[in-house]
Amino acid sequence: MLTSSITTYFVREDNKSDDKDTQLERIMQKLDEIEKQNKDLREEIQKLKKK
């Protein structure tokens, strides 16, 4: 799932017209989202292990 999300992100045609700063900002935002998802999943796993 993560791989397909990243692939989809980079393949979008509208990215071709964006400048490099905008592309970098989008990459950083996506990375932040992925890091948050990772943290949330770790917390959820820990809760499940305690049950």
N, C-alpha and C positions, 0 to 999 in steps of 0.2 A: 504494500500500500504506500509506504513512504517513497519507494523508488518511483512509482507511477505518478505520485504527486509532484515530485521534483522534476520528472521528465515533462509532465504537462506544463509545469511552470515555465520551463526553458523553451518549449516548443511553440508557445503562443505567438501568433503573428504580430500582435500589437507590441510585443517587446522589441521588434525590429526597429520601430520608429522612436523608441524611448532613448534618451541620452544615458550615458554610462552611470551617472550619479543616481538617476531614478532607478535603474536596474539594480544597482548596489543596494539602494534603500529597500527595494522589494525583497531582495535576497536576505537582507538582515532581518526584515520583518518576518519572513517565512521561517528563518532560523529561530527567531524568538518564539514563534508559535510552536515549532517542533520541540524546542527545549521545555516549554511549559507543558506540552502534552506528555513528554517523557517524565517530567516531575510528577504530574498528576497520576500517570500510570504506575509509577513506583510507589506512590502513596497508597493507591488502590490495592496493589499487590501486597503491600505490608499489612493492610487491613484484612485482606483475605487470608493471609497466613496466620493471623491471630485468631481467626474463627475456628 
